[in-house]
Amino acid sequence: MEQLTEGAILTLADDAEDTVFLVDRGGIVRYVNGRCADTLGFAQSDVIGQPIIELVLPGDRDRTLKEAAQVLAGRDRVGFENRYQHRDGRAIYLLWQANWLDAHQLRMGFARDVTALRQPACDHMLAPDLLGVLEPVERDVLVLLLTAASESQIASRLGLGTARTQTLVLSVFRKLGVPGRLGLMSLCLRGLEAPVEA
């Protein structure tokens, strides 16, 4: 890919099924294809010239910067996943394939929207009004609280610090009015109960 002309790179980006970002060494988006509007709700003109990190949800920024450093070091990367914020505020899960184009001094990243695969399994278990009180990152914490994951595992999976994770866990419990995981499980099980017909 290093031998491609700038025109060929732009054609490749425009013809891709994924959202494709071309980002300079300083993290500024130099080009994004039109799929950005479908994936993130932003027009190309909204994103070009902006720091790409500003699109990343705050909880994913540190590990995203570490991943970008790997690409800048010339390592092709496949399978990194993070969350970007859609124009409407919801979290969009992106799965990345990225490499550094040294001749052009650009990071080329192909981002596939995998949000549908990451939708919380509890969406059908809790009433929408209960889910609606949670911020997107709190919903992510909620999903992991419904597993056997420890708080440190939750922090690691979401790229958060320990203190931030503890704060989010307590916030989920407080907002849903439960004392802990057992209460959370009970709340979800009540959501699965079907009305009994007479």
C-alpha positions as CSV (number, residue, x, y, z in Angstrom):
1,M,0.0,0.0,0.0
2,E,3.0,2.2,0.6
3,Q,3.5,2.6,-3.2
4,L,0.1,4.0,-3.8
5,T,-0.3,7.5,-5.1
6,E,-2.4,10.0,-3.1
7,G,-5.2,9.7,-5.7
8,A,-5.2,5.9,-5.4
9,I,-5.4,6.1,-1.6
10,L,-8.4,8.4,-1.8
11,T,-10.1,6.1,-4.3
12,L,-9.4,3.1,-2.0
13,A,-10.9,5.0,0.9
14,D,-14.0,6.1,-1.1
15,D,-14.6,2.7,-2.4
16,A,-14.3,0.9,0.9
17,E,-17.4,-0.5,2.7
18,D,-16.1,0.8,6.0
19,T,-15.5,4.3,7.3
20,V,-11.9,5.2,6.4
21,F,-9.9,7.8,8.2
22,L,-6.6,9.3,7.0
23,V,-5.0,10.9,10.0
24,D,-1.7,12.8,10.2
25,R,1.1,12.3,12.8
26,G,-0.5,14.9,15.1
27,G,-3.8,13.2,15.2
28,I,-5.7,15.5,12.8
29,V,-8.1,14.0,10.4
30,R,-6.9,14.8,6.9
31,Y,-9.6,12.8,5.1
32,V,-12.6,10.7,5.9
33,N,-14.8,9.0,3.3
34,G,-18.5,9.6,3.0
35,R,-19.4,6.5,5.1
36,C,-18.7,8.7,8.2
37,A,-22.2,10.2,7.8
38,D,-23.8,6.7,8.0
39,T,-21.6,5.5,10.9
40,L,-21.2,8.5,13.1
41,G,-23.8,11.0,11.7
42,F,-21.1,13.6,10.8
43,A,-20.5,15.0,7.3
44,Q,-17.0,14.8,6.0
45,S,-16.6,18.5,6.4
46,D,-17.5,18.2,10.2
47,V,-14.6,15.8,10.8
48,I,-11.8,16.8,8.4
49,G,-9.3,19.1,10.1
50,Q,-10.4,18.0,13.6
51,P,-8.5,15.9,16.2
52,I,-9.7,12.4,15.8
53,I,-9.4,11.7,19.5
54,E,-12.3,14.2,20.1
55,L,-14.6,11.7,18.5
56,V,-13.6,8.9,20.9
57,L,-15.6,8.4,24.0
58,P,-13.6,9.7,27.0
59,G,-13.3,6.2,28.6
60,D,-11.6,4.8,25.5
61,R,-9.2,7.7,24.8
62,D,-6.1,6.5,26.7
63,R,-6.0,3.0,25.2
64,T,-6.9,4.5,21.7
65,L,-3.8,6.8,22.0
66,K,-1.7,3.8,22.9
67,E,-3.0,1.9,19.9
68,A,-2.4,4.9,17.6
69,A,1.2,5.0,18.9
70,Q,1.6,1.4,17.7
71,V,0.4,2.3,14.2
72,L,2.7,5.4,14.2
73,A,5.6,3.1,15.0
74,G,4.9,1.2,11.8
75,R,3.0,-1.7,13.2
76,D,0.0,-2.8,11.2
77,R,-2.9,-3.3,13.6
78,V,-6.0,-5.4,13.2
79,G,-8.8,-6.0,15.7
80,F,-8.6,-3.0,18.0
81,E,-12.0,-2.0,19.2
82,N,-13.1,1.3,20.7
83,R,-16.2,3.5,21.0
84,Y,-16.8,6.7,19.2
85,Q,-19.6,9.2,19.9
86,H,-22.3,9.5,17.3
87,R,-23.6,12.9,16.5
88,D,-26.8,12.1,18.4
89,G,-24.7,11.1,21.5
90,R,-24.9,7.3,21.4
91,A,-21.8,5.1,21.6
92,I,-20.7,3.5,18.3
93,Y,-18.4,0.5,18.6
94,L,-15.8,0.4,15.9
95,L,-13.5,-2.5,15.0
96,W,-10.2,-1.2,13.4
97,Q,-7.6,-2.2,10.8
98,A,-4.9,0.4,10.6
99,N,-1.5,1.0,9.2
100,W,1.0,3.8,8.8
101,L,1.7,5.1,5.3
102,D,5.2,6.4,5.8
103,A,5.6,8.0,2.3
104,H,2.5,10.0,2.9
105,Q,2.9,10.5,6.7
106,L,-0.6,9.3,7.3
107,R,-2.3,6.7,9.4
108,M,-4.9,4.9,7.4
109,G,-7.7,3.3,9.5
110,F,-10.6,1.2,8.3
111,A,-13.4,1.3,10.9
112,R,-16.2,-1.2,10.8
113,D,-19.3,-0.5,12.9
114,V,-19.9,-3.5,15.1
115,T,-22.4,-1.8,17.4
116,A,-25.1,-4.3,16.7
117,L,-22.8,-7.1,17.9
118,R,-22.1,-5.2,21.2
119,Q,-25.6,-4.2,22.1
120,P,-26.2,-5.0,25.8
121,A,-27.9,-8.3,26.3
122,C,-29.9,-6.6,29.0
123,D,-31.7,-4.2,26.6
124,H,-34.7,-6.5,26.6
125,M,-34.4,-7.2,30.3
126,L,-34.8,-3.7,31.7
127,A,-37.6,-1.2,30.9
128,P,-36.5,1.6,28.5
129,D,-37.2,4.2,31.2
130,L,-34.6,2.4,33.5
131,L,-32.0,2.1,30.8
132,G,-32.7,5.7,29.8
133,V,-31.4,7.0,33.2
134,L,-27.9,5.5,32.5
135,E,-25.2,7.2,30.5
136,P,-23.7,5.1,27.6
137,V,-20.6,4.2,29.7
138,E,-22.9,3.2,32.6
139,R,-24.8,0.9,30.3
140,D,-21.5,-0.8,29.4
141,V,-20.7,-1.2,33.1
142,L,-24.2,-2.6,33.6
143,V,-23.7,-5.3,31.0
144,L,-20.4,-6.4,32.7
145,L,-22.0,-6.3,36.1
146,L,-24.4,-8.9,34.9
147,T,-21.4,-11.2,34.3
148,A,-18.9,-12.6,36.7
149,A,-16.4,-9.9,35.8
150,S,-14.7,-8.2,38.8
151,E,-14.5,-4.5,39.0
152,S,-10.8,-4.6,37.9
153,Q,-11.9,-6.7,34.9
154,I,-14.6,-4.2,34.1
155,A,-12.0,-1.4,34.3
156,S,-9.7,-3.2,32.0
157,R,-12.3,-4.1,29.5
158,L,-13.6,-0.6,29.3
159,G,-10.2,1.1,29.5
160,L,-11.1,2.9,32.7
161,G,-9.2,3.6,35.9
162,T,-10.1,1.7,39.1
163,A,-11.6,4.7,40.9
164,R,-13.6,5.8,37.8
165,T,-15.0,2.2,37.5
166,Q,-16.0,2.1,41.2
167,T,-17.7,5.4,40.8
168,L,-19.6,4.2,37.7
169,V,-20.6,0.9,39.5
170,L,-22.0,2.8,42.4
171,S,-23.8,5.2,40.0
172,V,-25.5,2.3,38.2
173,F,-26.7,0.8,41.5
174,R,-27.9,4.2,42.8
175,K,-29.7,5.2,39.5
176,L,-31.4,1.8,39.3
177,G,-32.3,1.8,43.0
178,V,-30.5,-1.5,43.9
179,P,-28.0,-2.2,46.7
180,G,-25.7,-4.3,44.6
181,R,-25.3,-7.0,41.9
182,L,-27.9,-9.3,43.5
183,G,-30.5,-6.5,43.4
184,L,-29.5,-5.8,39.8
185,M,-30.0,-9.5,38.8
186,S,-33.4,-9.4,40.6
187,L,-34.4,-6.3,38.7
188,C,-33.4,-7.9,35.4
189,L,-35.3,-11.1,36.2
190,R,-38.4,-9.1,36.9
191,G,-38.1,-7.6,33.4
192,L,-38.2,-11.1,32.0
193,E,-41.4,-12.1,33.8
194,A,-44.3,-12.5,31.4
195,P,-47.7,-11.4,32.6
196,V,-49.9,-14.3,33.7
197,E,-53.1,-14.6,31.7
198,A,-56.3,-15.3,33.6
